[in-house]
Amino acid sequence: MFIDANLLVCDAQAFTATAVSTSSVDFGNTTPKRQVGDGEGIGLMIQVDVAADNTTGDETYSFELIQSAAAALTTPTILAREAYIASGAMISTLLVVGFLIYLPMPMGYPIQRYVGFNLTAGGTTPTITLTAWLGPRTFASVKQATYAKGYVIS
């Protein structure tokens, strides 16, 4: 899968506490405001690059698609959220390398200029590394996979 660098909001970003993405997507300051997602739905795809820590069992991870009038994503508005609360198997089996989370952008909703990502992390030792980008809904069902080679070099 190809990812447009202009739609990438974080690239292998390590989170150890609550933080926003290292980058944001700039939709420009137009009037009327852009209604992103009309037609084919788009949203934020988040891929786990390094599995979530669940060492002490009290870790929590909340993923949020956010918008803001500022490029640094200050005073954001949450557009979509998905939370994973430490419940033993939930984090250790879901938030593993390659897991893909999709947060849909509301269709027809006029957005602010900048769109990005926020991770709210809680517990004793929350740690996770993520890559996140904006893309069409149809790409969200494509999970990256590596297959064994079907040949032998002799």
C-alpha atoms as one frame of an Amber mdcrd trajectory, in Angstrom:
protein
   0.000   0.000   0.000   1.220   3.499  -0.807   0.717   6.311   1.691   0.747
   9.932   0.505   3.323  11.821   2.611   0.978  14.836   2.709  -1.657  12.724
   4.468   0.745  11.202   7.033   0.198  12.622  10.529   2.725  10.470  12.390
   5.390   8.045  11.206   6.567   5.450  13.737   5.904   7.919  16.552   6.586
   6.511  20.024   4.014   7.459  22.662   4.713   7.068  26.379   2.085   9.561
  27.554  -0.801  11.583  26.170   0.352  13.474  23.051  -0.736  14.714  19.629
   0.694  13.596  16.306   3.965  15.106  15.113   2.213  16.479  12.020  -1.221
  17.505  10.779  -3.045  17.664   7.449  -3.741  21.239   6.275  -7.058  21.571
   4.431  -6.597  25.309   3.907  -8.573  28.234   5.212 -11.451  28.349   2.740
 -14.970  29.709   2.900 -17.223  27.820   2.991 -15.353  25.224   5.068 -14.426
  22.000   3.289 -16.755  19.079   3.884 -14.230  16.270   3.807 -15.597  12.777
   3.302 -18.505  13.614   1.010 -18.624  10.833  -1.543 -16.344   8.003  -0.447
 -15.823   8.129   3.294 -12.348   8.883   4.600 -10.835   8.671   8.018  -7.694
   8.175  10.032  -5.917   4.852   9.770  -3.661   3.996  12.682  -1.202   1.133
  12.421   0.558  -0.319  15.453   4.316  -0.424  14.752   5.429  -1.541  18.237
   2.924  -3.395  20.418   1.230  -1.655  23.327   2.709  -2.203  26.774   0.414
  -3.999  29.183   3.039  -4.904  31.794   1.227  -3.705  34.902  -2.264  -4.396
  33.560  -3.610  -0.897  34.224  -2.627   0.713  30.904  -5.261   2.433  28.757
  -5.064   3.769  25.204  -7.611   6.107  23.623  -7.176   6.993  19.939  -8.748
  10.243  18.698  -9.174  11.849  15.281  -9.015  15.573  16.038  -9.317  18.913
  14.271  -7.985  22.330  15.203  -7.576  25.862  13.882  -3.832  25.582  14.749
  -1.189  23.454  12.984   0.109  22.317  16.399  -3.388  20.877  17.058  -3.916
  22.963  20.193  -7.456  23.236  21.608  -8.718  20.420  19.382 -12.208  19.134
  18.736 -12.593  15.345  18.727 -14.169  13.961  15.547 -13.917  10.240  16.406
 -12.574   8.143  19.302 -11.812   4.520  20.065 -10.586   3.387  23.479  -8.795
   0.272  24.690  -8.900  -0.255  28.425  -6.516  -2.665  30.080  -8.522  -5.813
  30.497  -5.805  -8.411  30.269  -6.210 -10.060  26.887  -7.767  -7.079  25.102
  -4.609  -4.973  24.842  -2.159  -7.851  24.558  -4.106  -9.506  21.714  -5.395
  -6.462  19.811  -2.776  -3.730  20.053  -0.026  -5.835  18.477   2.294  -5.117
  15.544   0.293  -4.658  12.339  -3.079  -4.041  14.039  -5.063  -1.409  12.120
  -7.568   0.988  13.682  -9.873   3.114  11.516 -11.479   6.284  12.856 -14.080
   7.611  10.378 -14.369  11.307   9.621 -18.001  12.436   9.871 -19.411  12.733
   6.324 -20.508  16.190   5.240 -19.159  17.767   8.411 -17.409  21.127   7.846
 -13.956  20.767   9.359 -11.441  23.194  10.773  -8.201  23.848   8.902  -6.001
  21.150  10.486  -6.722  17.486  11.139  -4.505  15.178  13.186  -4.347  12.508
  15.836  -4.250  12.407  19.628  -3.382   9.462  21.855  -4.594   9.620  25.435
  -2.489   7.148  27.403  -3.046   6.159  31.011  -1.787   3.711  33.592   1.657
   2.954  34.978   3.746   2.279  31.855   1.792   3.052  28.670   4.045   2.696
  25.623   3.112   2.202  21.970   4.554   3.198  18.584   2.142   4.190  15.816
   1.941   5.371  12.223  -1.228   7.257  11.235  -2.529   8.727   7.983  -5.749
   9.903   6.341  -7.192   7.660   3.680 -10.348   6.252   2.116 -12.490   3.768
   4.035 -11.868   1.059   1.428  -8.171   0.954   2.385  -8.986   0.289   6.047
  -9.859  -3.338   5.437  -6.493  -4.067   3.847  -4.210  -5.385   6.568  -0.562
  -5.614   5.647   0.753  -9.157   5.516   4.025 -10.882   4.738   3.912 -14.181
   2.918   6.540 -16.913   2.742   8.555 -17.062  -0.438   7.468 -19.773  -2.824
  10.917 -20.507  -4.187  14.272 -21.887  -3.130  17.630 -20.363  -4.042  20.224
 -23.011  -4.835
